[in-house]
Amino acid sequence: FICHQIAVLYQFWIHTEYIRKLPKWISYIFVTPSHHRVHHGKNAHYLDKNYGSTFIIWDRMFGTFQPEDEQAIYGILDQPKHYNPVKLVFHVWGDIFRKMGKTKNPIKAVKLLFQPPDALYEDKKVE
């Protein structure tokens, strides 16, 4: 219970705009608000970056680390126009399967399952 409460408080803390940058030794190991803003950004070079929830060292090791070098534009590439909670959770899967159905090449259709989000929403990329 105590560990869970610490994790919840940590997740609350990294969702702030008030803290811009922390000392390098902290941000080398731990996820900071700056790292997490990148995670939520839909800027083209922020897509699929900074997955860590506590330790950013894993992203550094696996090549998914991106430092914050510009203000993040928050959101997803295809922003839903509704508030239905079920549709909000599953709308991306619907988009993937619709695009797979429209693709003539079956190999390209299967690749859509494993490609980054900008392959699915090529016309909605933010530069």
Secondary structure as GFF3:
##gff-version 3
##sequence-region A 1 127
A	DSSP	alpha_helix	2	13	.	.	.	ID=ss1
A	DSSP	alpha_helix	24	29	.	.	.	ID=ss2
A	DSSP	alpha_helix	33	40	.	.	.	ID=ss3
A	DSSP	three_ten_helix	44	46	.	.	.	ID=ss4
A	DSSP	alpha_helix	57	62	.	.	.	ID=ss5
A	DSSP	alpha_helix	85	102	.	.	.	ID=ss6
A	DSSP	alpha_helix	106	111	.	.	.	ID=ss7
A	DSSP	alpha_helix	117	120	.	.	.	ID=ss8
A	DSSP	three_ten_helix	122	124	.	.	.	ID=ss9
###
